[in-house]
Amino acid sequence: MPADPLSATFFALADPTRRAILARLVQGDASVKELAQPHQMSLAAVSKHLKVLESAKLISRGREAQWRPCHLEPAPLRDLATWLESYRQFWDRNLDGLAAYLQALQRDAKKQGD
């Protein structure tokens, strides 16, 4: 497992089953059995995915009598979104520059066609 939190988050999100589990937890807490239901895998296999998510601090597990609900922890996703935001701003600036360049080319072509 990666040592830094951002790498751990990327590692956990790299698997589509783990992403599906997180998507389900957005709706609310769920048991391992509930999380395993849409996947064709054993409870042990789902538990391994949950351990990865838990070590990345993307989920936590509670204890209510016999029920051990899994709960989504949003902080690592917020940190990931913050990290990605700088790249979104970079691409927005570059795409805005490209759009302006294309508009200038179109204006020049239109002037030459007149």
Backbone as XML, in Angstrom:
<?xml version="1.0"?>
<chain id="A" units="angstrom">
  <residue number="1" name="MET">
    <atom name="N" x="0.840" y="-1.183" z="0.000"/>
    <atom name="CA" x="0.000" y="0.000" z="0.000"/>
    <atom name="C" x="0.886" y="1.248" z="0.000"/>
  </residue>
  <residue number="2" name="PRO">
    <atom name="N" x="0.559" y="2.242" z="-0.830"/>
    <atom name="CA" x="1.353" y="3.474" z="-0.888"/>
    <atom name="C" x="1.399" y="4.197" z="0.462"/>
  </residue>
  <residue number="3" name="ALA">
    <atom name="N" x="2.508" y="4.890" z="0.697"/>
    <atom name="CA" x="2.708" y="5.554" z="1.985"/>
    <atom name="C" x="1.976" y="6.886" z="2.099"/>
  </residue>
  <residue number="4" name="ASP">
    <atom name="N" x="1.953" y="7.677" z="1.036"/>
    <atom name="CA" x="1.309" y="8.988" z="1.158"/>
    <atom name="C" x="-0.191" y="8.882" z="0.869"/>
  </residue>
  <residue number="5" name="PRO">
    <atom name="N" x="-0.996" y="9.731" z="1.496"/>
    <atom name="CA" x="-2.459" y="9.625" z="1.380"/>
    <atom name="C" x="-2.993" y="9.755" z="-0.043"/>
  </residue>
  <residue number="6" name="LEU">
    <atom name="N" x="-2.435" y="10.649" z="-0.833"/>
    <atom name="CA" x="-2.931" y="10.834" z="-2.199"/>
    <atom name="C" x="-2.686" y="9.587" z="-3.042"/>
  </residue>
  <residue number="7" name="SER">
    <atom name="N" x="-1.515" y="8.991" z="-2.910"/>
    <atom name="CA" x="-1.222" y="7.757" z="-3.641"/>
    <atom name="C" x="-2.122" y="6.621" z="-3.181"/>
  </residue>
  <residue number="8" name="ALA">
    <atom name="N" x="-2.392" y="6.557" z="-1.887"/>
    <atom name="CA" x="-3.293" y="5.523" z="-1.358"/>
    <atom name="C" x="-4.691" y="5.695" z="-1.927"/>
  </residue>
  <residue number="9" name="THR">
    <atom name="N" x="-5.132" y="6.934" z="-2.068"/>
    <atom name="CA" x="-6.453" y="7.199" z="-2.640"/>
    <atom name="C" x="-6.493" y="6.771" z="-4.101"/>
  </residue>
  <residue number="10" name="PHE">
    <atom name="N" x="-5.481" y="7.150" z="-4.876"/>
    <atom name="CA" x="-5.426" y="6.730" z="-6.279"/>
    <atom name="C" x="-5.392" y="5.204" z="-6.394"/>
  </residue>
  <residue number="11" name="PHE">
    <atom name="N" x="-4.602" y="4.563" z="-5.552"/>
    <atom name="CA" x="-4.506" y="3.104" z="-5.576"/>
    <atom name="C" x="-5.875" y="2.478" z="-5.305"/>
  </residue>
  <residue number="12" name="ALA">
    <atom name="N" x="-6.571" y="2.984" z="-4.305"/>
    <atom name="CA" x="-7.885" y="2.435" z="-3.953"/>
    <atom name="C" x="-8.895" y="2.664" z="-5.073"/>
  </residue>
  <residue number="13" name="LEU">
    <atom name="N" x="-8.831" y="3.812" z="-5.721"/>
    <atom name="CA" x="-9.791" y="4.145" z="-6.780"/>
    <atom name="C" x="-9.457" y="3.478" z="-8.116"/>
  </residue>
  <residue number="14" name="ALA">
    <atom name="N" x="-8.301" y="2.846" z="-8.211"/>
    <atom name="CA" x="-7.891" y="2.220" z="-9.469"/>
    <atom name="C" x="-8.736" y="1.006" z="-9.829"/>
  </residue>
  <residue number="15" name="ASP">
    <atom name="N" x="-9.436" y="0.446" z="-8.879"/>
    <atom name="CA" x="-10.220" y="-0.764" z="-9.119"/>
    <atom name="C" x="-11.703" y="-0.420" z="-9.284"/>
  </residue>
  <residue number="16" name="PRO">
    <atom name="N" x="-12.344" y="-0.911" z="-10.347"/>
    <atom name="CA" x="-13.761" y="-0.576" z="-10.576"/>
    <atom name="C" x="-14.699" y="-1.106" z="-9.498"/>
  </residue>
  <residue number="17" name="THR">
    <atom name="N" x="-14.372" y="-2.224" z="-8.874"/>
    <atom name="CA" x="-15.220" y="-2.741" z="-7.796"/>
    <atom name="C" x="-15.183" y="-1.796" z="-6.607"/>
  </residue>
  <residue number="18" name="ARG">
    <atom name="N" x="-14.008" y="-1.293" z="-6.277"/>
    <atom name="CA" x="-13.906" y="-0.358" z="-5.153"/>
    <atom name="C" x="-14.622" y="0.952" z="-5.465"/>
  </residue>
  <residue number="19" name="ARG">
    <atom name="N" x="-14.537" y="1.400" z="-6.711"/>
    <atom name="CA" x="-15.283" y="2.615" z="-7.081"/>
    <atom name="C" x="-16.787" y="2.378" z="-6.963"/>
  </residue>
  <residue number="20" name="ALA">
    <atom name="N" x="-17.238" y="1.191" z="-7.349"/>
    <atom name="CA" x="-18.667" y="0.861" z="-7.234"/>
    <atom name="C" x="-19.092" y="0.809" z="-5.773"/>
  </residue>
  <residue number="21" name="ILE">
    <atom name="N" x="-18.240" y="0.281" z="-4.919"/>
    <atom name="CA" x="-18.547" y="0.237" z="-3.491"/>
    <atom name="C" x="-18.687" y="1.659" z="-2.945"/>
  </residue>
  <residue number="22" name="LEU">
    <atom name="N" x="-17.766" y="2.541" z="-3.318"/>
    <atom name="CA" x="-17.858" y="3.935" z="-2.864"/>
    <atom name="C" x="-19.126" y="4.601" z="-3.384"/>
  </residue>
  <residue number="23" name="ALA">
    <atom name="N" x="-19.470" y="4.314" z="-4.640"/>
    <atom name="CA" x="-20.693" y="4.891" z="-5.210"/>
    <atom name="C" x="-21.911" y="4.432" z="-4.423"/>
  </residue>
  <residue number="24" name="ARG">
    <atom name="N" x="-21.914" y="3.188" z="-3.994"/>
    <atom name="CA" x="-23.038" y="2.685" z="-3.185"/>
    <atom name="C" x="-23.063" y="3.375" z="-1.823"/>
  </residue>
  <residue number="25" name="LEU">
    <atom name="N" x="-21.894" y="3.600" z="-1.230"/>
    <atom name="CA" x="-21.836" y="4.214" z="0.097"/>
    <atom name="C" x="-22.233" y="5.692" z="0.086"/>
  </residue>
  <residue number="26" name="VAL">
    <atom name="N" x="-22.224" y="6.316" z="-1.090"/>
    <atom name="CA" x="-22.726" y="7.693" z="-1.189"/>
    <atom name="C" x="-24.200" y="7.734" z="-0.766"/>
  </residue>
  <residue number="27" name="GLN">
    <atom name="N" x="-24.910" y="6.648" z="-1.016"/>
    <atom name="CA" x="-26.338" y="6.564" z="-0.670"/>
    <atom name="C" x="-26.561" y="6.343" z="0.823"/>
  </residue>
  <residue number="28" name="GLY">
    <atom name="N" x="-25.536" y="5.900" z="1.538"/>
    <atom name="CA" x="-25.667" y="5.658" z="2.970"/>
    <atom name="C" x="-24.868" y="4.444" z="3.393"/>
  </residue>
  <residue number="29" name="ASP">
    <atom name="N" x="-24.766" y="4.253" z="4.688"/>
    <atom name="CA" x="-24.017" y="3.137" z="5.239"/>
    <atom name="C" x="-24.586" y="1.807" z="4.756"/>
  </residue>
  <residue number="30" name="ALA">
    <atom name="N" x="-23.712" y="0.799" z="4.690"/>
    <atom name="CA" x="-24.139" y="-0.519" z="4.229"/>
    <atom name="C" x="-23.259" y="-1.590" z="4.868"/>
  </residue>
  <residue number="31" name="SER">
    <atom name="N" x="-23.806" y="-2.779" z="4.980"/>
    <atom name="CA" x="-23.049" y="-3.922" z="5.496"/>
    <atom name="C" x="-22.229" y="-4.539" z="4.369"/>
  </residue>
  <residue number="32" name="VAL">
    <atom name="N" x="-21.309" y="-5.407" z="4.735"/>
    <atom name="CA" x="-20.498" y="-6.108" z="3.734"/>
    <atom name="C" x="-21.407" y="-6.903" z="2.810"/>
  </residue>
  <residue number="33" name="LYS">
    <atom name="N" x="-22.404" y="-7.534" z="3.376"/>
    <atom name="CA" x="-23.331" y="-8.333" z="2.575"/>
    <atom name="C" x="-24.072" y="-7.461" z="1.562"/>
  </residue>
  <residue number="34" name="GLU">
    <atom name="N" x="-24.509" y="-6.291" z="1.996"/>
    <atom name="CA" x="-25.200" y="-5.371" z="1.083"/>
    <atom name="C" x="-24.255" y="-4.878" z="-0.021"/>
  </residue>
  <residue number="35" name="LEU">
    <atom name="N" x="-23.013" y="-4.627" z="0.342"/>
    <atom name="CA" x="-22.042" y="-4.150" z="-0.643"/>
    <atom name="C" x="-21.648" y="-5.248" z="-1.630"/>
  </residue>
  <residue number="36" name="ALA">
    <atom name="N" x="-21.683" y="-6.493" z="-1.180"/>
    <atom name="CA" x="-21.314" y="-7.613" z="-2.050"/>
    <atom name="C" x="-22.426" y="-7.969" z="-3.032"/>
  </residue>
  <residue number="37" name="GLN">
    <atom name="N" x="-23.659" y="-7.636" z="-2.698"/>
    <atom name="CA" x="-24.819" y="-8.075" z="-3.475"/>
    <atom name="C" x="-24.723" y="-7.821" z="-4.981"/>
  </residue>
  <residue number="38" name="PRO">
    <atom name="N" x="-24.363" y="-6.629" z="-5.451"/>
    <atom name="CA" x="-24.338" y="-6.416" z="-6.912"/>
    <atom name="C" x="-23.136" y="-7.040" z="-7.623"/>
  </residue>
  <residue number="39" name="HIS">
    <atom name="N" x="-22.185" y="-7.547" z="-6.863"/>
    <atom name="CA" x="-20.963" y="-8.097" z="-7.449"/>
    <atom name="C" x="-20.996" y="-9.615" z="-7.367"/>
  </residue>
  <residue number="40" name="GLN">
    <atom name="N" x="-20.490" y="-10.250" z="-8.371"/>
    <atom name="CA" x="-20.435" y="-11.706" z="-8.364"/>
    <atom name="C" x="-19.105" y="-12.148" z="-7.753"/>
  </residue>
  <residue number="41" name="MET">
    <atom name="N" x="-19.000" y="-11.961" z="-6.438"/>
    <atom name="CA" x="-17.794" y="-12.366" z="-5.726"/>
    <atom name="C" x="-18.163" y="-12.729" z="-4.293"/>
  </residue>
  <residue number="42" name="SER">
    <atom name="N" x="-17.272" y="-13.410" z="-3.654"/>
    <atom name="CA" x="-17.519" y="-13.856" z="-2.293"/>
    <atom name="C" x="-17.449" y="-12.683" z="-1.313"/>
  </residue>
  <residue number="43" name="LEU">
    <atom name="N" x="-17.978" y="-12.912" z="-0.116"/>
    <atom name="CA" x="-17.873" y="-11.892" z="0.927"/>
    <atom name="C" x="-16.413" y="-11.658" z="1.293"/>
  </residue>
  <residue number="44" name="ALA">
    <atom name="N" x="-15.604" y="-12.714" z="1.237"/>
    <atom name="CA" x="-14.173" y="-12.565" z="1.533"/>
    <atom name="C" x="-13.494" y="-11.649" z="0.520"/>
  </residue>
  <residue number="45" name="ALA">
    <atom name="N" x="-13.854" y="-11.785" z="-0.749"/>
    <atom name="CA" x="-13.267" y="-10.920" z="-1.783"/>
    <atom name="C" x="-13.686" y="-9.469" z="-1.576"/>
  </residue>
  <residue number="46" name="VAL">
    <atom name="N" x="-14.951" y="-9.259" z="-1.239"/>
    <atom name="CA" x="-15.426" y="-7.895" z="-0.977"/>
    <atom name="C" x="-14.720" y="-7.341" z="0.260"/>
  </residue>
  <residue number="47" name="SER">
    <atom name="N" x="-14.514" y="-8.169" z="1.259"/>
    <atom name="CA" x="-13.811" y="-7.727" z="2.464"/>
    <atom name="C" x="-12.391" y="-7.267" z="2.140"/>
  </residue>
  <residue number="48" name="LYS">
    <atom name="N" x="-11.733" y="-7.927" z="1.203"/>
    <atom name="CA" x="-10.393" y="-7.493" z="0.799"/>
    <atom name="C" x="-10.446" y="-6.105" z="0.169"/>
  </residue>
  <residue number="49" name="HIS">
    <atom name="N" x="-11.448" y="-5.865" z="-0.661"/>
    <atom name="CA" x="-11.615" y="-4.529" z="-1.250"/>
    <atom name="C" x="-11.877" y="-3.497" z="-0.156"/>
  </residue>
  <residue number="50" name="LEU">
    <atom name="N" x="-12.678" y="-3.865" z="0.817"/>
    <atom name="CA" x="-12.984" y="-2.942" z="1.911"/>
    <atom name="C" x="-11.737" y="-2.619" z="2.724"/>
  </residue>
  <residue number="51" name="LYS">
    <atom name="N" x="-10.859" y="-3.587" z="2.896"/>
    <atom name="CA" x="-9.612" y="-3.329" z="3.630"/>
    <atom name="C" x="-8.759" y="-2.299" z="2.899"/>
  </residue>
  <residue number="52" name="VAL">
    <atom name="N" x="-8.718" y="-2.375" z="1.570"/>
    <atom name="CA" x="-7.966" y="-1.392" z="0.782"/>
    <atom name="C" x="-8.592" y="-0.003" z="0.956"/>
  </residue>
  <residue number="53" name="LEU">
    <atom name="N" x="-9.914" y="0.058" z="0.861"/>
    <atom name="CA" x="-10.612" y="1.335" z="1.031"/>
    <atom name="C" x="-10.410" y="1.887" z="2.444"/>
  </residue>
  <residue number="54" name="GLU">
    <atom name="N" x="-10.431" y="0.998" z="3.414"/>
    <atom name="CA" x="-10.250" y="1.420" z="4.801"/>
    <atom name="C" x="-8.824" y="1.899" z="5.054"/>
  </residue>
  <residue number="55" name="SER">
    <atom name="N" x="-7.835" y="1.220" z="4.479"/>
    <atom name="CA" x="-6.448" y="1.656" z="4.693"/>
    <atom name="C" x="-6.168" y="2.981" z="3.983"/>
  </residue>
  <residue number="56" name="ALA">
    <atom name="N" x="-6.927" y="3.283" z="2.932"/>
    <atom name="CA" x="-6.813" y="4.588" z="2.262"/>
    <atom name="C" x="-7.672" y="5.646" z="2.951"/>
  </residue>
  <residue number="57" name="LYS">
    <atom name="N" x="-8.337" y="5.241" z="4.027"/>
    <atom name="CA" x="-9.202" y="6.131" z="4.825"/>
    <atom name="C" x="-10.402" y="6.653" z="4.041"/>
  </residue>
  <residue number="58" name="LEU">
    <atom name="N" x="-10.799" y="5.895" z="3.006"/>
    <atom name="CA" x="-11.983" y="6.257" z="2.229"/>
    <atom name="C" x="-13.264" y="5.747" z="2.877"/>
  </residue>
  <residue number="59" name="ILE">
    <atom name="N" x="-13.136" y="4.741" z="3.725"/>
    <atom name="CA" x="-14.290" y="4.244" z="4.470"/>
    <atom name="C" x="-13.872" y="3.997" z="5.914"/>
  </residue>
  <residue number="60" name="SER">
    <atom name="N" x="-14.878" y="3.920" z="6.764"/>
    <atom name="CA" x="-14.668" y="3.473" z="8.138"/>
    <atom name="C" x="-15.738" y="2.430" z="8.421"/>
  </residue>
  <residue number="61" name="ARG">
    <atom name="N" x="-15.482" y="1.627" z="9.423"/>
    <atom name="CA" x="-16.451" y="0.596" z="9.800"/>
    <atom name="C" x="-16.882" y="0.822" z="11.232"/>
  </residue>
  <residue number="62" name="GLY">
    <atom name="N" x="-18.181" y="0.817" z="11.405"/>
    <atom name="CA" x="-18.737" y="0.993" z="12.738"/>
    <atom name="C" x="-19.119" y="-0.342" z="13.346"/>
  </residue>
  <residue number="63" name="ARG">
    <atom name="N" x="-19.715" y="-0.254" z="14.509"/>
    <atom name="CA" x="-20.192" y="-1.459" z="15.176"/>
    <atom name="C" x="-21.464" y="-1.098" z="15.922"/>
  </residue>
  <residue number="64" name="GLU">
    <atom name="N" x="-22.535" y="-1.695" z="15.482"/>
    <atom name="CA" x="-23.829" y="-1.525" z="16.143"/>
    <atom name="C" x="-24.380" y="-2.920" z="16.388"/>
  </residue>
  <residue number="65" name="ALA">
    <atom name="N" x="-24.150" y="-3.418" z="17.594"/>
    <atom name="CA" x="-24.530" y="-4.788" z="17.957"/>
    <atom name="C" x="-23.863" y="-5.755" z="16.986"/>
  </residue>
  <residue number="66" name="GLN">
    <atom name="N" x="-24.647" y="-6.515" z="16.236"/>
    <atom name="CA" x="-24.100" y="-7.488" z="15.287"/>
    <atom name="C" x="-23.820" y="-6.861" z="13.920"/>
  </residue>
  <residue number="67" name="TRP">
    <atom name="N" x="-24.321" y="-5.662" z="13.681"/>
    <atom name="CA" x="-24.194" y="-5.014" z="12.381"/>
    <atom name="C" x="-22.937" y="-4.161" z="12.357"/>
  </residue>
  <residue number="68" name="ARG">
    <atom name="N" x="-22.104" y="-4.368" z="11.351"/>
    <atom name="CA" x="-20.876" y="-3.582" z="11.181"/>
    <atom name="C" x="-20.982" y="-2.764" z="9.908"/>
  </residue>
  <residue number="69" name="PRO">
    <atom name="N" x="-21.627" y="-1.617" z="9.988"/>
    <atom name="CA" x="-21.820" y="-0.821" z="8.763"/>
    <atom name="C" x="-20.524" y="-0.179" z="8.272"/>
  </residue>
  <residue number="70" name="CYS">
    <atom name="N" x="-20.413" y="-0.092" z="6.953"/>
    <atom name="CA" x="-19.324" y="0.636" z="6.315"/>
    <atom name="C" x="-19.839" y="2.035" z="6.024"/>
  </residue>
  <residue number="71" name="HIS">
    <atom name="N" x="-18.988" y="3.017" z="6.229"/>
    <atom name="CA" x="-19.362" y="4.420" z="6.092"/>
    <atom name="C" x="-18.345" y="5.128" z="5.204"/>
  </residue>
  <residue number="72" name="LEU">
    <atom name="N" x="-18.822" y="5.915" z="4.251"/>
    <atom name="CA" x="-17.950" y="6.689" z="3.369"/>
    <atom name="C" x="-17.307" y="7.832" z="4.142"/>
  </residue>
  <residue number="73" name="GLU">
    <atom name="N" x="-16.010" y="7.984" z="3.988"/>
    <atom name="CA" x="-15.264" y="9.094" z="4.592"/>
    <atom name="C" x="-14.826" y="10.015" z="3.455"/>
  </residue>
  <residue number="74" name="PRO">
    <atom name="N" x="-15.380" y="11.210" z="3.362"/>
    <atom name="CA" x="-15.153" y="12.070" z="2.192"/>
    <atom name="C" x="-13.819" y="12.825" z="2.159"/>
  </residue>
  <residue number="75" name="ALA">
    <atom name="N" x="-13.106" y="12.916" z="3.265"/>
    <atom name="CA" x="-11.899" y="13.759" z="3.299"/>
    <atom name="C" x="-10.868" y="13.395" z="2.226"/>
  </residue>
  <residue number="76" name="PRO">
    <atom name="N" x="-10.523" y="12.112" z="2.032"/>
    <atom name="CA" x="-9.536" y="11.814" z="0.982"/>
    <atom name="C" x="-10.028" y="12.193" z="-0.420"/>
  </residue>
  <residue number="77" name="LEU">
    <atom name="N" x="-11.319" y="12.094" z="-0.652"/>
    <atom name="CA" x="-11.864" y="12.492" z="-1.959"/>
    <atom name="C" x="-11.796" y="14.003" z="-2.126"/>
  </residue>
  <residue number="78" name="ARG">
    <atom name="N" x="-12.003" y="14.728" z="-1.043"/>
    <atom name="CA" x="-11.888" y="16.190" z="-1.085"/>
    <atom name="C" x="-10.439" y="16.584" z="-1.377"/>
  </residue>
  <residue number="79" name="ASP">
    <atom name="N" x="-9.488" y="15.889" z="-0.743"/>
    <atom name="CA" x="-8.066" y="16.167" z="-1.003"/>
    <atom name="C" x="-7.710" y="15.872" z="-2.456"/>
  </residue>
  <residue number="80" name="LEU">
    <atom name="N" x="-8.251" y="14.795" z="-2.994"/>
    <atom name="CA" x="-8.023" y="14.441" z="-4.404"/>
    <atom name="C" x="-8.605" y="15.517" z="-5.320"/>
  </residue>
  <residue number="81" name="ALA">
    <atom name="N" x="-9.810" y="15.977" z="-5.019"/>
    <atom name="CA" x="-10.446" y="17.018" z="-5.834"/>
    <atom name="C" x="-9.624" y="18.301" z="-5.808"/>
  </residue>
  <residue number="82" name="THR">
    <atom name="N" x="-9.074" y="18.642" z="-4.653"/>
    <atom name="CA" x="-8.227" y="19.832" z="-4.536"/>
    <atom name="C" x="-6.979" y="19.690" z="-5.403"/>
  </residue>
  <residue number="83" name="TRP">
    <atom name="N" x="-6.367" y="18.519" z="-5.371"/>
    <atom name="CA" x="-5.180" y="18.260" z="-6.172"/>
    <atom name="C" x="-5.499" y="18.357" z="-7.662"/>
  </residue>
  <residue number="84" name="LEU">
    <atom name="N" x="-6.629" y="17.796" z="-8.065"/>
    <atom name="CA" x="-7.020" y="17.811" z="-9.470"/>
    <atom name="C" x="-7.420" y="19.197" z="-9.958"/>
  </residue>
  <residue number="85" name="GLU">
    <atom name="N" x="-7.880" y="20.047" z="-9.063"/>
    <atom name="CA" x="-8.353" y="21.375" z="-9.437"/>
    <atom name="C" x="-7.274" y="22.191" z="-10.147"/>
  </residue>
  <residue number="86" name="SER">
    <atom name="N" x="-6.034" y="22.091" z="-9.706"/>
    <atom name="CA" x="-4.971" y="22.864" z="-10.355"/>
    <atom name="C" x="-4.786" y="22.414" z="-11.810"/>
  </residue>
  <residue number="87" name="TYR">
    <atom name="N" x="-4.972" y="21.128" z="-12.051"/>
    <atom name="CA" x="-4.855" y="20.632" z="-13.421"/>
    <atom name="C" x="-6.061" y="21.045" z="-14.258"/>
  </residue>
  <residue number="88" name="ARG">
    <atom name="N" x="-7.225" y="21.100" z="-13.662"/>
    <atom name="CA" x="-8.412" y="21.571" z="-14.388"/>
    <atom name="C" x="-8.213" y="23.027" z="-14.798"/>
  </residue>
  <residue number="89" name="GLN">
    <atom name="N" x="-7.688" y="23.837" z="-13.896"/>
    <atom name="CA" x="-7.439" y="25.240" z="-14.213"/>
    <atom name="C" x="-6.413" y="25.359" z="-15.343"/>
  </residue>
  <residue number="90" name="PHE">
    <atom name="N" x="-5.381" y="24.531" z="-15.308"/>
    <atom name="CA" x="-4.376" y="24.530" z="-16.373"/>
    <atom name="C" x="-5.028" y="24.243" z="-17.721"/>
  </residue>
  <residue number="91" name="TRP">
    <atom name="N" x="-5.855" y="23.196" z="-17.785"/>
    <atom name="CA" x="-6.484" y="22.837" z="-19.056"/>
    <atom name="C" x="-7.508" y="23.874" z="-19.485"/>
  </residue>
  <residue number="92" name="ASP">
    <atom name="N" x="-8.222" y="24.460" z="-18.548"/>
    <atom name="CA" x="-9.160" y="25.526" z="-18.914"/>
    <atom name="C" x="-8.434" y="26.690" z="-19.574"/>
  </residue>
  <residue number="93" name="ARG">
    <atom name="N" x="-7.303" y="27.089" z="-18.994"/>
    <atom name="CA" x="-6.519" y="28.196" z="-19.580"/>
    <atom name="C" x="-6.039" y="27.833" z="-20.976"/>
  </residue>
  <residue number="94" name="ASN">
    <atom name="N" x="-5.518" y="26.626" z="-21.128"/>
    <atom name="CA" x="-4.995" y="26.210" z="-22.430"/>
    <atom name="C" x="-6.105" y="26.063" z="-23.463"/>
  </residue>
  <residue number="95" name="LEU">
    <atom name="N" x="-7.234" y="25.541" z="-23.070"/>
    <atom name="CA" x="-8.343" y="25.403" z="-24.013"/>
    <atom name="C" x="-8.935" y="26.756" z="-24.368"/>
  </residue>
  <residue number="96" name="ASP">
    <atom name="N" x="-8.960" y="27.693" z="-23.417"/>
    <atom name="CA" x="-9.416" y="29.045" z="-23.714"/>
    <atom name="C" x="-8.486" y="29.702" z="-24.739"/>
  </residue>
  <residue number="97" name="GLY">
    <atom name="N" x="-7.186" y="29.489" z="-24.575"/>
    <atom name="CA" x="-6.216" y="30.028" z="-25.525"/>
    <atom name="C" x="-6.390" y="29.408" z="-26.905"/>
  </residue>
  <residue number="98" name="LEU">
    <atom name="N" x="-6.639" y="28.117" z="-26.960"/>
    <atom name="CA" x="-6.870" y="27.427" z="-28.225"/>
    <atom name="C" x="-8.138" y="27.962" z="-28.894"/>
  </residue>
  <residue number="99" name="ALA">
    <atom name="N" x="-9.193" y="28.176" z="-28.109"/>
    <atom name="CA" x="-10.445" y="28.696" z="-28.671"/>
    <atom name="C" x="-10.224" y="30.093" z="-29.257"/>
  </residue>
  <residue number="100" name="ALA">
    <atom name="N" x="-9.478" y="30.929" z="-28.553"/>
    <atom name="CA" x="-9.194" y="32.280" z="-29.059"/>
    <atom name="C" x="-8.381" y="32.206" z="-30.353"/>
  </residue>
  <residue number="101" name="TYR">
    <atom name="N" x="-7.418" y="31.307" z="-30.413"/>
    <atom name="CA" x="-6.600" y="31.139" z="-31.623"/>
    <atom name="C" x="-7.466" y="30.687" z="-32.803"/>
  </residue>
  <residue number="102" name="LEU">
    <atom name="N" x="-8.359" y="29.730" z="-32.571"/>
    <atom name="CA" x="-9.236" y="29.259" z="-33.641"/>
    <atom name="C" x="-10.184" y="30.355" z="-34.126"/>
  </residue>
  <residue number="103" name="GLN">
    <atom name="N" x="-10.683" y="31.160" z="-33.214"/>
    <atom name="CA" x="-11.548" y="32.276" z="-33.607"/>
    <atom name="C" x="-10.781" y="33.278" z="-34.461"/>
  </residue>
  <residue number="104" name="ALA">
    <atom name="N" x="-9.536" y="33.532" z="-34.086"/>
    <atom name="CA" x="-8.706" y="34.453" z="-34.874"/>
    <atom name="C" x="-8.469" y="33.890" z="-36.277"/>
  </residue>
  <residue number="105" name="LEU">
    <atom name="N" x="-8.214" y="32.596" z="-36.368"/>
    <atom name="CA" x="-8.040" y="31.967" z="-37.679"/>
    <atom name="C" x="-9.307" y="32.087" z="-38.520"/>
  </residue>
  <residue number="106" name="GLN">
    <atom name="N" x="-10.453" y="31.880" z="-37.900"/>
    <atom name="CA" x="-11.723" y="31.980" z="-38.624"/>
    <atom name="C" x="-11.967" y="33.409" z="-39.100"/>
  </residue>
  <residue number="107" name="ARG">
    <atom name="N" x="-11.649" y="34.382" z="-38.251"/>
    <atom name="CA" x="-11.805" y="35.799" z="-38.663"/>
    <atom name="C" x="-10.908" y="36.110" z="-39.847"/>
  </residue>
  <residue number="108" name="ASP">
    <atom name="N" x="-9.651" y="35.653" z="-39.771"/>
    <atom name="CA" x="-8.695" y="35.901" z="-40.856"/>
    <atom name="C" x="-9.179" y="35.237" z="-42.148"/>
  </residue>
  <residue number="109" name="ALA">
    <atom name="N" x="-9.668" y="34.018" z="-42.046"/>
    <atom name="CA" x="-10.156" y="33.303" z="-43.231"/>
    <atom name="C" x="-11.363" y="34.010" z="-43.810"/>
  </residue>
  <residue number="110" name="LYS">
    <atom name="N" x="-12.218" y="34.528" z="-42.954"/>
    <atom name="CA" x="-13.423" y="35.225" z="-43.433"/>
    <atom name="C" x="-13.030" y="36.536" z="-44.130"/>
  </residue>
  <residue number="111" name="LYS">
    <atom name="N" x="-12.044" y="37.248" z="-43.578"/>
    <atom name="CA" x="-11.570" y="38.498" z="-44.183"/>
    <atom name="C" x="-10.950" y="38.239" z="-45.546"/>
  </residue>
  <residue number="112" name="GLN">
    <atom name="N" x="-10.213" y="37.143" z="-45.674"/>
    <atom name="CA" x="-9.585" y="36.807" z="-46.950"/>
    <atom name="C" x="-10.626" y="36.372" z="-47.962"/>
  </residue>
  <residue number="113" name="GLY">
    <atom name="N" x="-11.752" y="35.816" z="-47.494"/>
    <atom name="CA" x="-12.798" y="35.364" z="-48.406"/>
    <atom name="C" x="-13.665" y="36.517" z="-48.881"/>
  </residue>
  <residue number="114" name="ASP">
    <atom name="N" x="-13.631" y="37.658" z="-48.213"/>
    <atom name="CA" x="-14.469" y="38.797" z="-48.612"/>
    <atom name="C" x="-13.931" y="39.542" z="-49.787"/>
  </residue>
</chain>
